[in-house]
Amino acid sequence: MMVMFAGALIALAAQSAAAPEPQANPQVIAQALDRCMATYAVRMTKTDASDETIFAEATRGCAQLNEQFKAAINAQVPAPQASAFIKQMDATAKPNFMVMLAKIRRDRASRAAN
């Protein structure tokens, strides 16, 4: 029994290069994407860059995570629901980011006033 099991493990190990990667966890990727966007927001609000410039730079800088997130959603959610969710996410990304920028600036101003 153990020999058969060991043989199966060896066969699996030999095929590991061709084995598909485990599916990415959309929640983990979403958290990483949020952290990426927030990092750009915090850093760039210390400059004189406009909100539009900050959003554009954050979007470019976090594009790979955004694509990974969309791919994970498409892989794990039925197509019509995934499409609707991604459209909603895309539509709210900029307004949500602008709210975050305003909050960062308010918080920073509040700390400076104290």
C-alpha positions as CSV (number, residue, x, y, z in Angstrom):
1,M,0.0,0.0,0.0
2,M,2.8,2.5,0.9
3,V,4.7,1.6,-2.3
4,M,1.6,2.4,-4.3
5,F,1.1,5.7,-2.4
6,A,4.8,6.6,-2.9
7,G,4.6,5.8,-6.6
8,A,1.6,8.1,-6.9
9,L,3.4,10.9,-5.1
10,I,6.4,10.5,-7.4
11,A,4.2,10.6,-10.5
12,L,2.5,13.7,-9.1
13,A,5.8,15.3,-8.4
14,A,7.0,14.6,-12.0
15,Q,3.9,16.2,-13.3
16,S,4.0,19.2,-11.0
17,A,5.5,21.4,-13.7
18,A,2.5,20.8,-15.9
19,A,0.0,20.9,-13.1
20,P,-2.3,23.9,-13.0
21,E,-1.7,26.4,-10.3
22,P,-4.2,26.6,-7.5
23,Q,-6.9,29.1,-8.0
24,A,-6.1,32.5,-6.6
25,N,-8.2,33.7,-3.7
26,P,-10.1,36.8,-4.8
27,Q,-10.4,38.1,-1.2
28,V,-6.6,38.0,-0.7
29,I,-6.0,39.7,-4.0
30,A,-8.7,42.3,-3.3
31,Q,-7.0,43.2,0.0
32,A,-3.6,43.5,-1.7
33,L,-5.2,45.7,-4.4
34,D,-6.7,47.9,-1.7
35,R,-3.4,48.2,0.1
36,C,-1.7,49.1,-3.2
37,M,-4.1,51.8,-4.0
38,A,-4.1,53.2,-0.5
39,T,-0.2,53.3,-0.5
40,Y,-0.3,55.4,-3.7
41,A,-3.0,57.6,-2.1
42,V,-1.1,58.2,1.1
43,R,2.3,58.8,-0.6
44,M,1.0,61.1,-3.3
45,T,-1.3,63.2,-1.2
46,K,2.0,64.5,0.4
47,T,2.8,66.0,-3.0
48,D,1.1,68.7,-5.1
49,A,-0.3,66.1,-7.5
50,S,-4.0,66.5,-8.4
51,D,-6.5,63.9,-7.4
52,E,-6.9,62.9,-11.1
53,T,-3.1,62.4,-11.4
54,I,-3.0,60.4,-8.1
55,F,-5.8,58.1,-9.3
56,A,-4.2,57.6,-12.7
57,E,-0.8,56.8,-11.1
58,A,-2.3,54.4,-8.6
59,T,-4.4,52.7,-11.3
60,R,-1.2,52.2,-13.4
61,G,0.9,51.1,-10.5
62,C,-1.7,48.5,-9.3
63,A,-2.8,47.3,-12.7
64,Q,-1.3,43.9,-12.3
65,L,-3.2,43.2,-9.1
66,N,-6.4,44.5,-10.6
67,E,-6.0,42.1,-13.5
68,Q,-5.3,39.2,-11.1
69,F,-8.3,40.1,-9.1
70,K,-10.6,40.2,-12.2
71,A,-9.1,36.9,-13.4
72,A,-9.8,35.3,-10.0
73,I,-13.4,36.5,-10.0
74,N,-13.9,35.2,-13.6
75,A,-12.4,31.8,-12.6
76,Q,-14.6,31.4,-9.5
77,V,-17.9,33.1,-10.3
78,P,-20.4,32.3,-13.1
79,A,-19.8,34.6,-16.1
80,P,-22.9,36.8,-15.9
81,Q,-22.4,37.5,-12.2
82,A,-18.6,38.0,-12.6
83,S,-19.2,40.5,-15.4
84,A,-21.8,42.4,-13.4
85,F,-19.5,42.5,-10.4
86,I,-16.5,43.7,-12.4
87,K,-18.6,46.4,-14.1
88,Q,-19.8,47.6,-10.7
89,M,-16.3,47.5,-9.3
90,D,-14.9,49.5,-12.3
91,A,-17.8,52.1,-12.0
92,T,-17.1,52.7,-8.3
93,A,-13.3,52.5,-8.3
94,K,-12.7,56.2,-9.0
95,P,-15.4,57.7,-6.7
96,N,-14.3,55.4,-3.8
97,F,-10.7,56.4,-4.4
98,M,-11.6,60.1,-4.3
99,V,-13.4,59.6,-1.0
100,M,-10.3,57.9,0.3
101,L,-8.1,60.8,-0.8
102,A,-10.4,63.3,0.9
103,K,-10.3,61.3,4.1
104,I,-6.5,61.0,4.1
105,R,-6.2,64.8,3.6
106,R,-8.8,65.5,6.4
107,D,-7.0,63.1,8.8
108,R,-3.6,64.6,8.0
109,A,-4.9,68.2,8.5
110,S,-6.5,67.2,11.8
111,R,-3.3,65.7,13.0
112,A,-1.4,68.8,12.0
113,A,-3.9,71.0,13.8
114,N,-3.4,69.2,17.1
